[in-house]
Amino acid sequence: MRFAELAARWHDRPVLVVGDAVLDCWLSGTPTRMSREAPVPVITLDATREVAGGAAALAGAFAALGARTTVVGATGDDDAGATLRSRVWDGGAVDRLVVAVGRRTVTKRRVVASGQVLARFDDGDTGALDGPAAETLLQRLDESLAERPEAVVVCDLGAGTLGPAVRALLAGRRLDVPLLAVDALDLAPWAHLGPDLVTPTLDTVSGVVDGTNAAAVVAARGMLLRSTAAAVVAVTLDADGAVVIGQDADTVHTSAAPAPRNRSAYVAGFVLAQLAGAPLPEAAATAQRCAAIRDRDLALAAAKIGVLQAARA
């Protein structure tokens, strides 16, 4: 099936993203000299870019690819939270983010010079949501599930949004969810839901995979399927593409373009291709193609189909 046909099939399909919303910041500059205080370069700041991350980035990717997308999560009542919510609105997803009073929004700031990331500073509260914020999040998730999304995508970065009560609610409504995908740093808490798709990085499954290449992932096929209880496990290998393992399908190894590699677009492309009825090899190839799209091109919703057709995995 051609990509345009797949895109037409998944257009306007309802998708719910729930999880940890993050603000990603990129501080770009030019190294001018070495510091006298320490053996580090002095960077003259040229530009600051603030974009949606985590569940918010996933929601933006789904929306840009043409899905009717809702995002449920939480931010703090700070400037970073206001910026993050504005990025969600700009991305075209329906915002059901809870504003938690007194909470600091999770923010990841990277210092970049001459194309190289020199440092990353993480900030924000990652403890479990509690009190009114937790209750409101459960209510918004319940309301969103009642709207019968065709896919529910969980983004669990361990930042406190997805506690036991959220997992219990999803478990209770599992039979009403046609496609459940989980993108998590720790997949174990989600195994009892029997996900249709999980998308771990190689680091995430290092305790199961004995090695760092595609062959090692293939060798761990049985353990990966059993430990995740998923129908499909797509292990992303960064520059080496991805290895996709299915309970009822042959293993697929897709190659990656040299750069860039957009993880949010990979997950969104995989889920949407499955919603469109693509067989596993085609869904894997579509996801890898989407991963080759730059953030700024993915955000060009009016031109999304042309941009994606021009991309090469």
Secondary structure as UniProt FT lines:
FT   HELIX           3..10
FT   TURN            11..12
FT   STRAND          14..19
FT   STRAND          21..34
FT   STRAND          41..54
FT   HELIX           55..64
FT   TURN            65..66
FT   STRAND          68..76
FT   HELIX           79..91
FT   STRAND          94..100
FT   TURN            101..102
FT   STRAND          107..113
FT   TURN            114..115
FT   STRAND          116..123
FT   HELIX           131..146
FT   STRAND          151..156
FT   HELIX           164..172
FT   HELIX           174..176
FT   STRAND          179..184
FT   HELIX           188..193
FT   STRAND          197..198
FT   TURN            202..208
FT   HELIX           214..219
FT   HELIX           221..228
FT   STRAND          232..236
FT   HELIX           238..240
FT   STRAND          242..246
FT   TURN            247..248
FT   STRAND          249..254
FT   HELIX           263..275
FT   TURN            276..277
FT   HELIX           280..291
FT   HELIX           295..298
FT   HELIX           301..303
FT   HELIX           304..310
//
